[in-house]
Amino acid sequence: MVGTPDSAPGEGGAAIPPRSIVETWTEVVADAGGLVRAEAALARAETERNLRVVGRESAKVIAGGMLALMALVFLTVAAVVALAALVGLLPSLLIVAALCALIGWLLISKGLDGVSGQPILPDRALKRLSRDLGAMADRAPVPDMPPPGPKVGGVREAA
């Protein structure tokens, strides 16, 4: 019959012999292995990129903390001197300390927002791998297997 796997012309017009289920599954497993290796390499690259971004954002948090500390020291000295003449020494110290704390908190929270939005796991690679393995599973032939159950005298009992 024309168009059936038994008589489909291959290269040079020769018929392609049908493949056994073992050969088909061997090919599927080999394809899946190659796909998993390729996706693992992509996942590794994506994870490295994500870690670089987290490192860069963490550096912002550290720099923000250091600047907030320096600002606290310098603003405290300058503001205390300036405000001490107007409101007294204790209120001027409290005002300057509150302003330094606010600036430091703003810098740190901005850096933490940048870090918290960055995924560590390779989400895109994992989604591709899941999609590809699902597509391969859908295309893989399913062998005809007898239903599970106890055999009685060579014949399966009906449930």
C-alpha positions as CSV (number, residue, x, y, z in Angstrom):
1,M,0.0,0.0,0.0
2,V,1.3,3.4,-0.8
3,G,1.7,5.8,2.2
4,T,2.0,3.1,4.8
5,P,5.2,2.8,6.9
6,D,5.9,-0.6,5.4
7,S,6.0,0.7,1.8
8,A,7.0,4.4,2.2
9,P,9.8,5.2,-0.1
10,G,13.0,6.3,1.6
11,E,16.1,7.7,0.0
12,G,16.6,6.4,-3.5
13,G,13.0,5.1,-3.6
14,A,13.8,2.1,-1.4
15,A,11.1,1.1,1.2
16,I,11.9,2.0,4.8
17,P,11.8,-1.1,7.0
18,P,9.6,-0.7,10.1
19,R,11.4,0.0,13.3
20,S,11.0,-2.0,16.5
21,I,9.7,-0.5,19.7
22,V,13.2,-0.9,21.2
23,E,14.8,1.0,18.4
24,T,12.2,3.8,18.7
25,W,12.6,4.0,22.5
26,T,16.4,4.0,22.1
27,E,16.2,6.9,19.7
28,V,13.8,8.8,22.1
29,V,16.1,8.2,25.1
30,A,19.1,9.4,23.1
31,D,17.2,12.5,21.9
32,A,16.0,13.2,25.5
33,G,19.6,12.8,26.8
34,G,20.9,15.4,24.3
35,L,18.0,17.7,25.1
36,V,18.6,17.5,28.8
37,R,22.4,18.2,28.3
38,A,21.6,21.2,26.1
39,E,19.0,22.5,28.6
40,A,21.4,22.0,31.5
41,A,24.0,24.1,29.7
42,L,21.4,26.8,29.2
43,A,20.3,26.6,32.8
44,R,23.9,26.9,34.0
45,A,24.4,30.0,31.8
46,E,21.2,31.5,33.0
47,T,22.0,30.9,36.6
48,E,25.4,32.5,36.2
49,R,23.8,35.5,34.7
50,N,21.3,35.7,37.5
51,L,24.0,35.5,40.1
52,R,26.0,38.3,38.5
53,V,22.9,40.5,38.7
54,V,22.3,39.6,42.3
55,G,26.0,40.4,43.0
56,R,25.7,43.7,41.3
57,E,22.5,44.6,43.2
58,S,24.1,43.4,46.5
59,A,27.0,45.8,45.9
60,K,24.5,48.6,45.6
61,V,23.1,47.6,49.0
62,I,26.5,47.6,50.5
63,A,27.5,50.9,48.9
64,G,24.2,52.4,50.0
65,G,24.8,51.3,53.6
66,M,28.3,52.7,53.6
67,L,27.2,56.0,52.2
68,A,24.4,56.2,54.7
69,L,26.9,55.7,57.5
70,M,29.2,58.3,56.1
71,A,26.3,60.7,55.7
72,L,25.2,60.0,59.2
73,V,28.6,61.0,60.5
74,F,29.1,64.1,58.4
75,L,25.5,65.3,58.6
76,T,25.5,64.8,62.3
77,V,28.5,66.9,62.8
78,A,27.4,69.7,60.5
79,A,23.8,69.7,61.4
80,V,24.4,69.5,65.1
81,V,26.6,72.5,64.9
82,A,24.1,74.5,62.8
83,L,21.0,73.5,64.7
84,A,22.5,73.7,68.2
85,A,22.4,77.4,68.0
86,L,18.6,77.4,67.1
87,V,17.0,74.6,69.1
88,G,19.7,73.3,71.5
89,L,22.1,70.4,71.3
90,L,19.8,67.4,72.1
91,P,17.0,68.3,69.5
92,S,19.6,69.0,66.8
93,L,21.2,65.6,67.4
94,L,17.9,63.8,67.1
95,I,16.8,65.7,63.9
96,V,20.1,64.9,62.1
97,A,20.1,61.3,63.2
98,A,16.5,60.9,61.8
99,L,17.5,62.4,58.5
100,C,20.5,60.1,58.1
101,A,18.5,57.1,59.0
102,L,15.9,58.0,56.4
103,I,18.4,58.4,53.6
104,G,20.2,55.1,54.5
105,W,16.9,53.3,54.6
106,L,15.9,54.6,51.1
107,L,19.2,53.4,49.6
108,I,19.1,50.0,51.2
109,S,15.4,49.4,50.3
110,K,16.1,50.3,46.7
111,G,19.0,47.8,46.5
112,L,16.9,45.1,48.2
113,D,14.1,45.7,45.7
114,G,16.5,45.1,42.9
115,V,17.8,41.9,44.5
116,S,14.4,40.5,45.4
117,G,13.0,40.8,41.9
118,Q,15.9,38.9,40.4
119,P,15.4,35.1,40.1
120,I,18.2,32.8,41.0
121,L,16.9,29.6,39.4
122,P,17.0,29.4,35.6
123,D,13.2,29.8,35.1
124,R,13.3,30.0,31.3
125,A,15.5,27.0,30.8
126,L,13.4,24.9,33.2
127,K,10.2,25.9,31.3
128,R,11.8,25.0,27.9
129,L,13.1,21.7,29.3
130,S,9.6,20.8,30.6
131,R,8.0,21.8,27.4
132,D,10.4,19.8,25.2
133,L,10.3,16.7,27.3
134,G,6.5,16.9,27.3
135,A,6.5,17.2,23.5
136,M,8.8,14.2,23.2
137,A,6.6,12.2,25.5
138,D,3.6,13.0,23.4
139,R,5.4,11.8,20.2
140,A,6.8,8.7,21.7
141,P,5.1,5.5,20.7
142,V,3.3,3.6,23.5
143,P,3.8,-0.1,23.5
144,D,0.7,-2.3,23.7
145,M,0.9,-3.8,27.2
146,P,-1.5,-6.1,28.9
147,P,-3.5,-4.6,31.8
148,P,-2.0,-5.2,35.2
149,G,-3.7,-7.9,37.3
150,P,-3.1,-11.4,38.5
151,K,-3.1,-14.3,36.1
152,V,-5.1,-17.3,36.9
153,G,-4.3,-20.4,34.8
154,G,-2.6,-18.3,32.1
155,V,-5.8,-16.1,31.7
156,R,-6.3,-12.7,33.4
157,E,-9.3,-12.4,35.7
158,A,-11.8,-9.8,34.8
159,A,-12.2,-7.1,37.4
